[in-house]
Amino acid sequence: MSHDHLSYEQLPPRARRRLALASLLRSAVVAVAIVVGYFVLPMTKLQAAEAGVLVAGITVVALLLAWQIREITRSPYPRIRAAGALATSVPLFLIIFATSYYLMDQSQEGQFTEPLNRLDSLYFTVTVFATVGFGDIAPVSQAARIVAILQMIGDLAIIGLAARSLFNAVQRGLERRGE
């Protein structure tokens, strides 16, 4: 039975749990697929185009966020849709930078304080995202530092601008429903 005409708060508790669980599972499957893809897809032929990978990846994330914002405003349950959007966009954003760091290090030694494998690249990406910066891996070359700067700016943008845009989309979706 469809409850699309009801607000989330008006739904029976069982329907709310089902919606939230479905969104959580969908987001988890997408996030796991992104991470698994990062670890298993071959990247050797991409090394010559490492800068293009970063630009294309950031473009994909921006387009994905724009599409998700539009869908949130149209969704009968915009809060759930927004949570799912963040849960898929952030892992994709992080994997794009991890891929860039990995390809940079594979194409030329000495980009970082130590050689990076895929796990090391993801680890470095997450430490930058979380602003932890343990200092065990650091960019050494100018190119690696530029990419790290771009990630830091992107981190702020995805946390601030994307979260704000998603919040505004939820508000518009709720207003459209008269809530």
Order of alpha helices (4+ residues) and beta strands (2+ residues): alpha-alpha-alpha-alpha-alpha-alpha
